[in-house]
Amino acid sequence: MLRKTPILQNNVLAILKRKGWSQSRLARAVGLDRDTINKLIHRTRDPRVSTALKISAALGCKTEDIWHF
C-alpha cells in the first residue's frame, strides 16, 4: 500500500518561535488539538485548505508566507 507523503513545506514553527507562541496556544486559537498542530509542523500530514487559512489568520500571516512547495 502506498503511503501518502506530505508535500507542503511550512514555516509554522519559526513563526511560533518569533511570536513567542506554543503549539498549544496555536491549537486553541484555531480550534484543533496540539497533536494535529505537531503533525502539521513536522510534516507527517498536510493541512486542509480551511486549516491552513485558519492558521495563517491566527498567526497574522499570508498563507503563502507559511505554506509552500
Beta strands, then each sheet from edge to edge (+ up, - down):
strand 1: 9-10
strand 2: 67-68
sheet 1: 1+ 2-
end
